[in-house]
Amino acid sequence: MSSKAILVAALAVAGTLAWQAVSAQASAPVTREQRKAETAAANKSGQLTAPGVGGAPQAKSTATSTQTREARKAETAAAGKSGQLTPAGQGGAPQAKSTATSTKTREERKAETAAAAKAGQLTAPGQGAAPK
């Protein structure tokens, strides 16, 4: 290898290392106060995702309601009584409440559960399928 090729390679490596050092200093770590200010600004502008809600953040609606607060509260209370509200954290369409009544007494159900537990037939908490 000629000395010219070695010199060019050395300059290329030195240039790359110098560029990395300069760019690393340009993007210095953000302080806690700066991060808190950025988060507060994003929250105020509606760019943060609400807790428990997946997906990309959505802009806040600027539309105003055409109903009074009392009318909305009455409508929500009526929907709650008729079983049309989705349980918190469930998502999806609301499910109709079961109107079936049990044919067994509480003591009979407790005895069956105890027997199933003794036989090892119960599913561990959090391991079973979602209720139907």
Secondary structure, DSSP 8 states (H G I E B T S, - for coil): --HHHHHHHHHHHHHHHHHHHHHHHHT----HHHHHHHHHHHHHTT-S--TT--SS---------SS-HHHHHHHHHHHHHTT-S--TTT-SS---------SS-HHHHHHHHHHHHHTT-S--TTTS----
